[in-house]
Amino acid sequence: MARQRGRVVLRRIEDRRRRGICFRKRRAGLVKKAEELAMLCDADVGLLVISPFDGTFQRFAAPATMENIIKRYQNFPEAQKRAQERSIFKEVTEQNQHH
């Protein structure tokens, strides 16, 4: 019988060493998911992750370059960008209220 995992409580990890380990593992998982999304769904994916420890950054873009993805976003009509940004802000705000 497979063991089911419980839901992970999301809150800041206080121990710096454990937080660093978690950051590296989750960043690697996030990049892997971005690669899969680009490959499986033929989506242009751009990802930028800045380390809270040393300020270095890792970027991933596929199949387009990061520059092309940013240019595409910049060429979106302003009204469409604002509507999507409001939607994202509302979603994040609601999620934060539940935690």
N, C-alpha and C positions, 0 to 999 in steps of 0.2 A: 504494500500500500504506500502510495506516495505521500510524503509529508507536505502539507500545505503551509505556505508562508503567511504570516499575519501581515496586516498593513503596517508599513513603516511610518512611524511618527516623524514628521518633518520639522526639525528645529535645528538650530545651529549647534554644531559639535564644538564643545568648549575646548577640549584637548587639541592643541595645535598640531601635534604629530598625527593623531587619528584623523583630524580634519584634512590634513595634507594627503594622507593615504586615500581617504574617501574621494577627495577632489580628483586625484589622478585616475582612479578607477572609473569614476562616473564620467569624467571627461572622455576617456577612451571609449566608454559605452555610448556616449552621445555622438561621437564622431562615427562610430560604427553604424549607428542608427541613421545618421545623415547620409552615409554612403549607401546604405540599403534603400533608403527612400529615393535617392537619385537614380539608382540602378533599376529598382523594381517598378517605379512609377514614372520614370522619365521626367522627373521634376528637376528644375534648376534649384539647387540647394546651396545656400551660403551660410557658413557658420563661423563665428568669431568668439573665442573663449579667452578671456584675460585672467591670468592667474592672480589670485588675491595674495599670493605669497611673495612673488618676485616681479610681478608686473609683465612677465613675458606673455606672449599670446600665441595661440595656435589657431590657424584658420584652415577651413576646408571649403572647397567649392567644386561642384560637379553638376552636370557635365560642362557648364559654362564657367568662365573665370569669375572670381569675386568682383572684379571691376565691372564686368558685363551685367552681373546680377544687380549690383548697386545702380548702374545706369538705367536698367529696366525699371527698378523701383522709382528712381528719380523722374522717369518719364511718365509715371502714372499720373492721371489727373489729380490735382490737389484735393478736390472734393472726395474722391475715392480713398486717397490716403488718410484724410481726416476721419472718414467714416470707419475705416478699418482700425485706426489708432484708438478711436473712442470705444469701439467694440472690445479691443484687446485690453484697454485700461479698465473698462467695466468688468470684464471677466477676472482680471487679476485682483481688483478691489473686492469683488464678491468672494473669491477664493481666500483672500487674507482675512475676511470677516468670519469665515468658518473655522479658522485655525487659531 
